[in-house]
Structures are given as structure tokens and as C-alpha cells.
Amino acid sequence: MVALLIERQALTISRLYQKQILNNNNTNNQNRNSSTAEWRRIDGFKQTNDLVKQPDAFRHYSENINTSFNGVRHQEDYNLSAFYFNGGKGLHSATTPGGGKVDYYNMSYATFGNYKRLVNNFDDVFYVIQETKPQDIPISGSANYVGSILYRGTEDGKISLNVDYSTRDITGSVENSSFYDNEKLRLKGFSFNDQIFNKTTISGTLFSEGNENKGNLNARFAGPHAEEIVGELHNRNSREQDYNNAVFGAAKQ
């Protein structure tokens, strides 16, 4: 009798623990917490046109090419009117109404992350930022930006970017990321002002120690005065990763 009571009690505790985990992961992100800014959201998990400006934030969503051609889409997630990235700074995880999983990292002026449908091996990547206006990016001096890489839902490696504001040259490195087989890579890039669309983009190429092209970077400045850099990383051998890309966010030191 005592053994039966102990077994039932253990089962009840286990169920409560599982429910707590479920509640922590499913944060009802269709509703905005009072501490979450209105701009910190995505309006449906679907490919965006980066040339279309939104009034409150810049939103970039890159759908995995496998899904674009022959993958499975959760229409309920695809057509969501809003999914808020609730929570403080750092890494968060949430489920979606359509049964997907979202891992996202909140910074002061940006959120970046990935969306997984759980029915295949394909991830989408995205970022939402308070984009820096071109005229508000410093024009002299330099700065170092350091941050984390997010790959397939986990923090996977570090990125360091050195920006020369006067020449717009950017150098840096990527280290300890399984996305690049944990190889240390050096970055050579630049930032470019697009006067037509009133934006500043960052592009760069990643090289191995043997000077082999390993991939590239596309990013943007975030914050009132370029306090952060947020963007997407591509692997030249992306087919080996099922065309899954990585995203990152780096803050000025």
C-alpha cells in the first residue's frame, strides 16, 4: 500500500514537472507581454521581401530552399498575424500554434532566431531589428562588435567584427561553430549605403586559414547609433547542412 502511494506521488510530481516545462516553452507568443515592444514580432513565418520597408522595424525572414521547393508548411504559422518575441535579453524557446518550434535571441535593438517545423530537417532563419538610419552611423573612428551565433536552435560559436567607420571596411572572425565544422575563419567585408532605399547593408566573405572561401555574411546595423550588428551566415557547402543557415547578433564593446 505504501509502495503504491509512493508510486502515485512520483507520477503526479512527474506530470506536474512535464506540465511546467510545457508551460515554460509555450509562452503564448501571439499575445504581447507588457514589457515587450510592439515592434519585437514577426507577422507570419514566411519569406520576406527586404526591399519592402515596414514602418516600425526591419524584418528579414529567409525560408529554407528545401521548403520553398518541396517542403511542408504549417499554414497556421505561415498566416499568423503576429508572433511576439517575449522575454528579456538572451535565448528563448517557444512553440507555435501550427506545431512548430521557435528559438530566438533578444538583444537591446534586435531579435534573431530560427523556426523549425519539426516534420523535416529544414530550419528557417530570421531577424527583426530597429535599423540604424544611414545618417546616424558614425563616420569616423572604429569599434569592435562581439556576439553569438545561433544555429539550429542553440548558441553555436562566436563572432567578432571590427568596423572602421571612416573606410567602411569590416574585418573579423568566426570561431567554434559547428556550422563551419568548428574551424576558425576570418572575415573580410564592407558596409554600403544605398541612397535609393535609404539603408546600409553589410556584406562579407569568410575565409579559412588556407584562404579558402567558406561562406558569406549579410547583415545590418541596429540601434539609434549602430550599437549592434545582426545578420545571416551562409555556408558555401550548404547542401551538407540541408541548406540550413545560421544567424547572429553582435553588440558594440
N, C-alpha and C positions, 0 to 999 in steps of 0.2 A: 504493500500500500504506500509506504514511504517512498519507495523507488519510483512508483507511478506518479506521485505528486511532484517529485523532483524532475522527472522527465517532462511532465506537462509544464512546469515552471520554466524549464530550459527552453522548451518550444515556444512559449509565449515571449520570452525575452528575445529569442532569435527573430521572431516575427516582428516585434517592435523595432529591433535594430535594422532589419531589412527595410521596414517602412520608413525609418528615419533617413536611411541612405537614399531611398527613392525620393523622399521629400526634398532632401538637400540637392539632388541632381535635377529635379523637376521644379524649377522656381517660378513657373507660370510667367514666362517672359513675354507673353502677349500683353501683360499689364506692366506699366512703368512704375517702378518704385519712386517714392517721393524724392529720394536722393539721386536718382538717375536723370541726367539731362535729356531733354526731348530729342536732341539730335543723335543720341547714342543708340541707334537702332538700325535695322535693315528692313526694307519693305519687300519681303519675299526673297526666298533663296533661289535666285536666278541671275543669269548673266546680265551685266550692266553695260551700258554704252558710256565710256569715260568722257565722251565729248558733250554729254548732256549734263549740264550743271544743275544741282539742286540747291535751293536757297539756304538750307540750314547746315549742310555738310557735304563733303565729297565721299561718295560711296563706290567702292570698287569690288566687284564680285566676279570671280573667274571660275567658270564651270569646267570640271574635268572633261577633256576632249572625248573620253570614252562615253561619258553620259550624253554629251552633245550628239553623238552619232548613234549609239545603240544602248544607252544605259536606261536605268529606271528612275523616274522622277516621282516624288511624292507630291501630288498636285496640291494637297492641303498646305504643304510647306512652300511650294512654288508660288502659290497665290496669297500668302499671308499679307495682310495689310500692314502689319508691324510686328517686329520681334525685337524686344529691348534687351540690351546688354547690361542687366542689373548687376549690382555688386561693386565693391571698391576696387582699388588697383590690384593687379595680379591676375592669375589664371583662374578661370571659372569653367564649369561644365553644366550643360542643361539639355533637356530633351525637348523635342518639338511636337506639335500636335499631330504631324504626319508620321511620327515614329523615328525621326532622325535624331542625330546627336550633334550638339554644337559645343566646341571648345573655343573659348575666347579669352583674350588677354586685354585688360583695361589699363590704359595709360592716362595721363592728365588730359591730353587733347586727341586721343585716338583709341580705337579698339581694333584689334586684328585677330583672326581666328580661322577655323576650318569647320566645314559642315560634312557630316558623314551620313549616308543613307542607311547603313547597316545591312543592306541587301546585296552589296557587292564590295569591291575593294577600292572604290573610287571616292576621293575626297575633293571638295571644292574649297577654295580659299577666298578670303575677303578681308577688307579693312574699311573702316569708317573714320574719317578724320575731320578735325577743324583745320582746313587747309590754310597755310600761310599765304597771304597775298604777295605777289612778286615784289611789290614796292616795300614790303615790310621785312624782307630777307636782308640781313646785313650785307654791306658791300665792301667791307674791309675786315681784316683780322682772320682768325681761323678758330675752329672748335673741334672737339672730339666727341663723338656720339657712341654710346655703348648700350647694347641691349641683347635681348633673347630672340632666338629663332623658334618658331612653333611649327612642328612637322607632325602630321597625323595625330594631333591632339595632345602632344606633350612638348615641354620645353626641351629642345634638342639642339644644343650648340649656342655659341655666342657670336655676335657680330660687332665689329668696331669700325667706325667710319671717321676719317679725318677730312674736314671740309675747309678749303681755302676760299673764303667768301669773295676775295678780290678777283681770282682767276676762275672760280667756279670748278676747279679741279677737285676730285674726290679720290682718296686712296683709303685702304683699309684691309681688313682680313675677316675671314670666317673660320671658326675653329670648332672641333669636337661635335660636328653634326653628322649623324648617320645618313642624312640626305646626300652628303658628299663623301660617304664612306669614311667619316672622321678624319679626312685629310685637311691639313691646314692650307687655305687658299688665300691669295692676295687679290685685292680688288683695285681696279683702275677704272675711274669713271668721271662723270661731269654732271653739272646741272645746267638746264637750258630754260630760258624764259620764252614762252610762247605768247607773243603780244596779241595775236588774233583771239585766242581763247583765254587770255589773262590767267595763265597758270605757269608754274615752274615744275618741270619734271626732272627726275634723276635717273640716269642710266649708267650701267657699269658692267664690266666683264670680269669674271672670276678666273684666275689662273693658278695652276699648280706650281710647285717649286721648279718643275721642269719646263715651265712656261706653256703648258698645255691648257687650252681653253676648256673649262669645266662647266661653264654656265654663265648666267647673267642675272642682273638685278634691275628692277624697275621700282621707283619709289617717289615719294613726295614729302615735302616739309609740312609739319603740323605745328599748330600753336600760333599765338599772336606774332612772335618774332623768331620762328624756326626753332622752337625748343625741342622738337622731336623729328625723327625721320622714320617713316613707316612704308613698307613695301612688300613686294613679292620676289621670291627667289626661284630661278629655274635651273634645272639640271640638264646639261647637254645630252645626257643619256637617260632622258625622262622615260623612255619606253620601259626601262628596267624597273622603274618605280610606278608602273601603271599610269604614267602621266600625272602623278600626284606632285603638286608643287608645295613650297613652303612659304611662310610669311614671317615678317619680323617687325620689331619696333625697337628703336634706339633713342635714348634721351641724351641731351647735351650735358656734358660733365662740367 
